[in-house]
Amino acid sequence: MERKEALKIVEKQLTKSRYDHTVRVMETALELAKHYGVDEKKVEIAAIFHDYAKYRHPEEMKRWIIEEKLPHDLLDYHQELWHGPVGSKMIEREVGIDDPEIQSAIYWHTTGKRYMTLMDKVIFIADYIEPGRDFPGVEEVRAIVFENIHQACWMAARNTISFLMSKNQPIYPDTFQLYNENIGRNMNG
């Protein structure tokens, strides 16, 4: 699928500001893919479709979680986490994208997880650092991402965990797993 066609498909699913975010994620992800030697075509498609399910009705997403046998524990967490796993299935059924690497990157772009592939990390961190993002800690992650994507993902997980804890929000276990996987190499920096 070509970029123009993919963008046209997702534009219908998103608000104007979310579409603009998607374009920035795509551009950021492509820079990272070039830098780290990740398949640029797959990264481009994953970035374009990463928020495909973002604005689907919660009841529809709940049905997808149940019918597609996605982890039921997702239902115990905020519906904001659902659009990655659900979107990874929707793009297959609705758009015909059945590439496991693309689907994995979309699935994990919100929570992260232990043992992410380099492509998973590119989409995860591009979504976190795209130029439209402005929150405490993002500049620190931007400063390291082209030196060490693993550390950047760890920092993003750390920041997300700290933020959610400060708001007394539940934290999906896979985010802790991403954090824990890299704690040894990041404790001193």
C-alpha beads as a LAMMPS data file, in Angstrom:
LAMMPS data file: protein, C-alpha beads

189 atoms
188 bonds

1 atom types
1 bond types

-500.0 500.0 xlo xhi
-500.0 500.0 ylo yhi
-500.0 500.0 zlo zhi

Masses

1 110.0

Atoms # bond

1 1 1 0.000 0.000 0.000
2 1 1 1.292 3.429 -0.915
3 1 1 1.563 6.306 1.565
4 1 1 -1.095 8.451 -0.131
5 1 1 -3.669 5.647 -0.096
6 1 1 -2.889 4.723 3.527
7 1 1 -3.178 8.333 4.697
8 1 1 -6.491 8.683 2.877
9 1 1 -7.855 5.616 4.689
10 1 1 -6.795 6.766 8.170
11 1 1 -7.824 10.381 7.632
12 1 1 -11.467 9.212 7.566
13 1 1 -10.992 7.540 10.966
14 1 1 -9.341 10.445 12.816
15 1 1 -9.940 13.999 13.932
16 1 1 -7.920 16.707 12.171
17 1 1 -5.519 17.084 15.110
18 1 1 -5.063 13.297 15.416
19 1 1 -4.428 13.040 11.679
20 1 1 -1.760 15.767 11.982
21 1 1 -0.247 13.821 14.903
22 1 1 -0.219 10.686 12.727
23 1 1 1.698 12.466 9.966
24 1 1 4.264 13.689 12.522
25 1 1 4.598 10.166 13.957
26 1 1 5.155 8.837 10.426
27 1 1 7.868 11.407 9.722
28 1 1 9.583 10.787 13.070
29 1 1 9.350 7.006 12.672
30 1 1 10.887 7.176 9.182
31 1 1 13.846 9.191 10.519
32 1 1 14.356 6.564 13.229
33 1 1 13.933 3.678 10.773
34 1 1 16.629 5.153 8.509
35 1 1 18.939 5.691 11.467
36 1 1 18.465 2.195 12.939
37 1 1 18.179 0.237 9.680
38 1 1 14.555 -0.828 10.092
39 1 1 12.326 -1.570 7.072
40 1 1 11.093 1.902 6.136
41 1 1 8.045 0.753 4.176
42 1 1 6.732 -1.323 7.076
43 1 1 7.499 1.460 9.551
44 1 1 5.652 3.941 7.362
45 1 1 2.511 1.770 7.237
46 1 1 2.640 0.975 10.974
47 1 1 3.032 4.667 11.829
48 1 1 0.170 5.694 9.562
49 1 1 -2.188 3.094 11.028
50 1 1 -1.029 3.238 14.684
51 1 1 -4.136 5.188 15.801
52 1 1 -6.560 3.640 13.303
53 1 1 -8.920 2.450 16.079
54 1 1 -8.449 5.472 18.376
55 1 1 -11.927 6.929 17.908
56 1 1 -13.944 3.736 17.689
57 1 1 -16.743 3.464 20.222
58 1 1 -15.672 1.714 23.455
59 1 1 -18.397 -0.913 23.031
60 1 1 -17.113 -1.728 19.551
61 1 1 -13.556 -2.037 20.866
62 1 1 -14.762 -4.226 23.732
63 1 1 -16.414 -6.554 21.177
64 1 1 -13.155 -6.742 19.212
65 1 1 -11.223 -7.606 22.391
66 1 1 -13.634 -10.445 23.177
67 1 1 -14.208 -11.768 19.631
68 1 1 -10.536 -11.605 18.596
69 1 1 -9.471 -13.256 21.853
70 1 1 -7.230 -10.367 22.831
71 1 1 -6.115 -10.426 26.482
72 1 1 -9.234 -9.946 28.602
73 1 1 -7.250 -8.057 31.212
74 1 1 -7.313 -5.102 28.783
75 1 1 -10.917 -4.621 29.890
76 1 1 -9.664 -3.909 33.434
77 1 1 -7.715 -0.874 32.194
78 1 1 -8.640 2.463 30.676
79 1 1 -10.053 2.209 27.166
80 1 1 -7.216 4.486 25.991
81 1 1 -5.061 1.327 25.950
82 1 1 -7.477 -0.632 23.758
83 1 1 -6.893 1.094 20.432
84 1 1 -3.444 -0.466 19.862
85 1 1 -4.424 -4.130 20.245
86 1 1 -7.814 -3.580 18.607
87 1 1 -6.273 -1.546 15.766
88 1 1 -3.803 -4.349 15.056
89 1 1 -6.767 -6.626 14.331
90 1 1 -8.941 -4.015 12.597
91 1 1 -6.308 -3.221 9.979
92 1 1 -6.254 -6.876 9.012
93 1 1 -10.038 -7.270 8.754
94 1 1 -10.929 -3.825 7.379
95 1 1 -7.884 -2.853 5.301
96 1 1 -6.205 -6.191 4.545
97 1 1 -2.904 -5.473 6.314
98 1 1 -1.867 -8.817 7.763
99 1 1 1.861 -8.286 8.243
100 1 1 2.745 -9.545 11.760
101 1 1 5.537 -6.966 12.205
102 1 1 3.255 -4.051 11.347
103 1 1 0.483 -5.461 13.522
104 1 1 2.877 -5.942 16.446
105 1 1 4.147 -2.360 16.245
106 1 1 0.568 -1.065 16.275
107 1 1 -0.449 -3.435 19.065
108 1 1 2.321 -2.306 21.451
109 1 1 2.626 1.385 20.575
110 1 1 0.783 2.559 23.705
111 1 1 1.921 0.235 26.481
112 1 1 5.210 -1.118 25.214
113 1 1 6.269 -4.541 26.432
114 1 1 9.280 -6.666 27.227
115 1 1 11.259 -7.937 24.208
116 1 1 9.906 -5.442 21.704
117 1 1 11.391 -5.660 18.242
118 1 1 13.329 -2.701 16.899
119 1 1 10.332 -1.866 14.718
120 1 1 8.006 -1.994 17.755
121 1 1 10.363 0.416 19.519
122 1 1 10.507 2.795 16.554
123 1 1 6.700 3.175 16.511
124 1 1 6.417 3.289 20.315
125 1 1 9.011 6.039 20.679
126 1 1 8.016 8.001 17.546
127 1 1 4.502 8.268 18.992
128 1 1 5.993 9.480 22.278
129 1 1 8.447 12.079 20.910
130 1 1 6.842 13.417 17.722
131 1 1 7.336 17.205 17.492
132 1 1 3.771 18.056 18.543
133 1 1 4.233 16.419 21.946
134 1 1 4.974 18.750 24.854
135 1 1 5.077 17.346 28.372
136 1 1 7.645 16.965 31.155
137 1 1 10.449 14.585 30.188
138 1 1 9.881 14.496 26.426
139 1 1 12.922 16.652 25.626
140 1 1 15.149 14.323 27.661
141 1 1 13.906 11.365 25.593
142 1 1 14.306 13.265 22.300
143 1 1 17.907 14.044 23.244
144 1 1 18.853 10.357 23.561
145 1 1 16.679 8.616 20.939
146 1 1 19.226 8.690 18.092
147 1 1 22.020 7.513 20.422
148 1 1 20.179 4.678 22.170
149 1 1 16.605 3.762 21.263
150 1 1 16.509 1.141 24.036
151 1 1 17.288 3.751 26.673
152 1 1 14.787 6.146 25.093
153 1 1 12.027 3.529 25.367
154 1 1 13.011 2.815 28.962
155 1 1 12.878 6.538 29.761
156 1 1 9.457 6.825 28.113
157 1 1 8.181 3.880 30.184
158 1 1 9.672 5.400 33.354
159 1 1 8.049 8.767 32.630
160 1 1 4.691 7.170 31.834
161 1 1 4.752 5.061 35.003
162 1 1 5.652 8.121 37.118
163 1 1 2.909 10.196 35.512
164 1 1 0.235 7.520 35.981
165 1 1 1.311 6.935 39.575
166 1 1 1.073 10.668 40.299
167 1 1 -2.540 10.540 39.064
168 1 1 -3.346 7.321 40.974
169 1 1 -4.054 5.591 37.653
170 1 1 -3.591 1.872 37.009
171 1 1 -0.548 0.889 34.946
172 1 1 -0.688 -1.911 32.413
173 1 1 1.760 -4.682 33.437
174 1 1 3.558 -4.727 30.071
175 1 1 4.710 -1.140 30.655
176 1 1 6.381 -2.310 33.875
177 1 1 7.943 -5.175 31.914
178 1 1 9.440 -2.745 29.392
179 1 1 10.804 -0.660 32.240
180 1 1 12.185 -3.671 34.124
181 1 1 13.798 -5.200 31.026
182 1 1 16.113 -2.241 30.647
183 1 1 16.601 -1.104 34.252
184 1 1 20.053 -2.711 34.489
185 1 1 21.494 -0.830 31.557
186 1 1 19.821 2.457 32.524
187 1 1 20.248 2.789 36.288
188 1 1 23.237 5.061 35.869
189 1 1 21.759 7.318 33.264

Bonds

1 1 1 2
2 1 2 3
3 1 3 4
4 1 4 5
5 1 5 6
6 1 6 7
7 1 7 8
8 1 8 9
9 1 9 10
10 1 10 11
11 1 11 12
12 1 12 13
13 1 13 14
14 1 14 15
15 1 15 16
16 1 16 17
17 1 17 18
18 1 18 19
19 1 19 20
20 1 20 21
21 1 21 22
22 1 22 23
23 1 23 24
24 1 24 25
25 1 25 26
26 1 26 27
27 1 27 28
28 1 28 29
29 1 29 30
30 1 30 31
31 1 31 32
32 1 32 33
33 1 33 34
34 1 34 35
35 1 35 36
36 1 36 37
37 1 37 38
38 1 38 39
39 1 39 40
40 1 40 41
41 1 41 42
42 1 42 43
43 1 43 44
44 1 44 45
45 1 45 46
46 1 46 47
47 1 47 48
48 1 48 49
49 1 49 50
50 1 50 51
51 1 51 52
52 1 52 53
53 1 53 54
54 1 54 55
55 1 55 56
56 1 56 57
57 1 57 58
58 1 58 59
59 1 59 60
60 1 60 61
61 1 61 62
62 1 62 63
63 1 63 64
64 1 64 65
65 1 65 66
66 1 66 67
67 1 67 68
68 1 68 69
69 1 69 70
70 1 70 71
71 1 71 72
72 1 72 73
73 1 73 74
74 1 74 75
75 1 75 76
76 1 76 77
77 1 77 78
78 1 78 79
79 1 79 80
80 1 80 81
81 1 81 82
82 1 82 83
83 1 83 84
84 1 84 85
85 1 85 86
86 1 86 87
87 1 87 88
88 1 88 89
89 1 89 90
90 1 90 91
91 1 91 92
92 1 92 93
93 1 93 94
94 1 94 95
95 1 95 96
96 1 96 97
97 1 97 98
98 1 98 99
99 1 99 100
100 1 100 101
101 1 101 102
102 1 102 103
103 1 103 104
104 1 104 105
105 1 105 106
106 1 106 107
107 1 107 108
108 1 108 109
109 1 109 110
110 1 110 111
111 1 111 112
112 1 112 113
113 1 113 114
114 1 114 115
115 1 115 116
116 1 116 117
117 1 117 118
118 1 118 119
119 1 119 120
120 1 120 121
121 1 121 122
122 1 122 123
123 1 123 124
124 1 124 125
125 1 125 126
126 1 126 127
127 1 127 128
128 1 128 129
129 1 129 130
130 1 130 131
131 1 131 132
132 1 132 133
133 1 133 134
134 1 134 135
135 1 135 136
136 1 136 137
137 1 137 138
138 1 138 139
139 1 139 140
140 1 140 141
141 1 141 142
142 1 142 143
143 1 143 144
144 1 144 145
145 1 145 146
146 1 146 147
147 1 147 148
148 1 148 149
149 1 149 150
150 1 150 151
151 1 151 152
152 1 152 153
153 1 153 154
154 1 154 155
155 1 155 156
156 1 156 157
157 1 157 158
158 1 158 159
159 1 159 160
160 1 160 161
161 1 161 162
162 1 162 163
163 1 163 164
164 1 164 165
165 1 165 166
166 1 166 167
167 1 167 168
168 1 168 169
169 1 169 170
170 1 170 171
171 1 171 172
172 1 172 173
173 1 173 174
174 1 174 175
175 1 175 176
176 1 176 177
177 1 177 178
178 1 178 179
179 1 179 180
180 1 180 181
181 1 181 182
182 1 182 183
183 1 183 184
184 1 184 185
185 1 185 186
186 1 186 187
187 1 187 188
188 1 188 189
